[in-house]
Amino acid sequence: MSDIISIKNLTKSYGAQVVLENISLSLPAGRIIGLMGPNGSGKTSLMKILAGMINDYSGEVRIDGQPIGAYTKGILAYLPDKSFLPSWMKARQTIDYFADFYENFDSAKAREMLASFQLDPEQRVKAMSKGMQEKLLLLLVMCRSAKLYVLDEPLGGVDPSARQFIMDTILNHRPQGSAILLSTHMIYDMERVFDEALMIGRRQVLLHDTIAHLEHEGKTLNKIFQEVFPYVG
């Protein structure tokens, strides 16, 4: 299986604060990878580097064998932890916005998902709750035909009853063979869908293993997380 992400000696700092220090890892294509760690561990920084939003780092980062650039931005769909949609836009206008911006965006699929999410096409972003905005962003991202989906806390603002629906959306609407890198604090809820687990903290990769191997060893992600980060709830 080829690697969709290859990182060598990556270091990222904000002034004197180092958040990622000389990390190297490879993530295979076609897998669902859970990215975990406490707040401030560098998860969002890593995702923004992959998405091409941060470029002041040292080391080598490749996606699908290519350095970060126009090609990688075309095959990667990124869901940030905060909305970037203009507040004045109506839901239906965000679909047109994405269609104009991305060649691999499926407008018809987006309109269908808008209805399934029970979002009003005429409602403006500024009038939506945080959870509604996150649902809108998620459907826009998942309506791109990408090789890699990078999702930063897609369940962070939704109520428990909506989590299953959101996860089913992610799993059922990704193209065959695509990979998902998904950060979450909801380890218990997400463990069943992950193929691999990646935990970062203290500026390093602290664990990278397959869920199958961890289960064979009789370990759960929640238990491992508590062992790796003993001072995190």
C-alpha positions, 0 to 999 in steps of 0.5 A: 500500500502506497503512502498518501502522507510522507513526513521527514524531520518536520519542525514547526515553531511559533516564536520560541515555542516549538510545537512539532520537533523533528517528527517523521512518519508515513500514513498509507492511502485508503485508510481512516487515521485518528489523530489524537493529543491534548490541546496545544499538541500540534494537531491543528498545526500539522493539519494546516501544514498538510493543507498548505496553510502553513509553510514556515516550517523545516523538514519535508512534507509530501502528499501522494509523493508530491511536495505541498503545492498546487497539486496537493491542494487539488487532491486534499479537502480540508475541514478546519476547526473554525468556519471560514465561510462569509457570514452574509452567504446563504447556504445555497450560495456556499455551494456555488462558491465551492463549485467555482473554487474547486473543479472536483466539487459535486454541486448536485451531491451538495444540494442533496446533502443540504436537504439530508442535513435539514439545512435551509438553503436560504439561511445565512451563515451568520444566522446558523448555530455553531453546529449548523455551520459545522454541518454545512462545512462538512458537507461542502468538504465531503462533496469534493472528490479528493484523495485525502480528507483532513478533518479537524474536530468534525464532531466538536460542535454537534450534539450526541444524537447527531454524531452518528449521522455525521460519521455515517456522512463521512464514511459513506460519502468519501470516494473509494480508496481515499484516506481520512486524517481526522482529529478528535477528543471523542476517542470512545465514539470514534475508535470503531471507525479508525484503521490506525491511531496517531497520537502526538504530544510533547512535540513528538509522535508518541504512538502510531499503530493499527487498530487491529494490532492494538486490539490484538494486544488487548488495548483500547484507544481510550486506555492508551490515551490515558497512559500516554497522556496521564495528566489529561482527562 
